[in-house]
Structure formats: structure tokens, C-alpha cells
Amino acid sequence: MVQLADALGSCKTLSTLYISDDRLGLYGSKNLADILQKTNLKTLKLYRVEIGEHEANVLVDAVSKNSTLTSLELHDNQLKKNVALKLIQILNSNTGLKKFGISSNELEEEAGKELANTLLTNTALISLGLSSNQLGSEGVKAIALSLNINKNLTDLDLYSNKIGYDGVKALADTLCNNTSLASLNLGCNGICSEGIKALADALSKNSTLTSFDLRDNEINTEGVIELENSRYKNNTLISLNIN
């Protein structure tokens, strides 16, 4: 990582950096911070690098001071609860990030509520990737409520989050009035018939959604009919995945 930092430090044209399957460590995170300071990096992807508390502190500080980064993906990093909450704070300190992904990190309800609080004031973020976590109904409900105020987020991925009926109902209520979301992924959440009915009703009233992913849920024949009927009433939807 030291050699990489030295090599890339003077590369002003570097726009994307992808590091995966190698423990970052404290020294690695410091070298990464150096790269963020010396280059005009726009996209940073850190997959399976085992971000711990010390690494998170360095990363949060470095990204907070960076003015060029627009996309940050921190997928599958075995984050402990306190580390996840710390990394979410990046969205409060960096006002240039447009895309933030923190999927496959076992985020729970508290992280969902922290993200919701962030969305209340963040006016830059347009894409939020949260797939394969464990936000649960309360975490997702908090995020849904925040989207009644946030008017900038256009892409939300909640695939496989055990969101429960309360979470689905909160999202459905939000979709009835939200004027910014264009893409929503609720696949693999065990959504049952009552949840599908609520979403179908919301879909008939929503005027901005273009892509809606509901694959790998418990959608029966009646649910399919309800969704298709709502689709005909919706003037913006292009893609509806119910496979």
C-alpha cells in the first residue's frame, strides 16, 4: 500500500480506485488518506478490506477533507456497529458525495435510524446502496419517513433487509407523495400479500418512479394482478421486476 500511495500520489488524472480482498490496516488507511489528499479521485471502492475502528477514523477524516470524491462504496467489510455508525457520519461532513454504498455489512436498526437523520439534512446524495443488511422494519421505517423531507435521493437499494410489513407500509406511504425517487429495490424482503397491496396502491399514485424491483418476494397471483393494474395507472414506470 505504501508503494501504491507513492505511485498514485502524483497521478492527477486518477479518477477511480478499487481495492478489494486485502485487509486495509491502519498503515494502509493512512496511505489511502494520502492518496485522497494528493489526487483528484472521484470514485473509491473498498470491498472486503475489513475496516476496523482505527481505519474508520482515518477514512472519515480523509473523506471529510476531500473535495473531489463523488462516489464511495464500502461493501462487505464486516463492520462492527460502532464502526458502521462512524462511517455513516461521512455523509454529514462531506457535501460532495453523490453516491454512498454500504451493503453486506449487517447494518441493524440503529444504523438505519442514523442514516435517516443524515438524510434529513443532506442535500447532495442521490444514490444510497444498503442491500443485504439487517435494517429491519424500524430502521427502514425511519428512512422512509426521512424521504418525506429529503427531495434529492433518486436511487435507494434495500434488497434483503428484513423490512417487515411496517417498513413496507411506511415506504408505500412515502411513495404516494415522494417526488424524487426514480429507482427503488425492495427485492428479497419476504413481502407478503398485504405489503404488496400497499405498494400497488402507492404505485398508482406515484409520479416519479421509473424502476421498481420486487423480485424474490412472496407475490401471489392476486398480488401480480394488483401490481400490473397499478402499473397501467402509473405514467412514469419503465421497469417492474416481480420475477
Sequence and secondary structure as in RCSB ss.txt:
>XXXX:A:sequence
MVQLADALGSCKTLSTLYISDDRLGLYGSKNLADILQKTNLKTLKLYRVEIGEHEANVLVDAVSKNSTLTSLELH
DNQLKKNVALKLIQILNSNTGLKKFGISSNELEEEAGKELANTLLTNTALISLGLSSNQLGSEGVKAIALSLNIN
KNLTDLDLYSNKIGYDGVKALADTLCNNTSLASLNLGCNGICSEGIKALADALSKNSTLTSFDLRDNEINTEGVI
ELENSRYKNNTLISLNIN
>XXXX:A:secstr
 HHHHHHHTT TT  EEEEESS  HHHHHHHHHHHHHHS   EEEEES    HHHHHHHHHHHHH SS  EEE  
S    HHHHHHHHTHHHH S   EEE  SS   HHHHHHHHHHHHH  S  EEE  SS  HHHHHHHHHHHTTT 
    EEE  S   HHHHHHHHHHHHTT SS  EEE  SS   HHHHHHHHHHHHH SS  EEE TTS   HHHHH
HHHHHHHH SS  EEE  
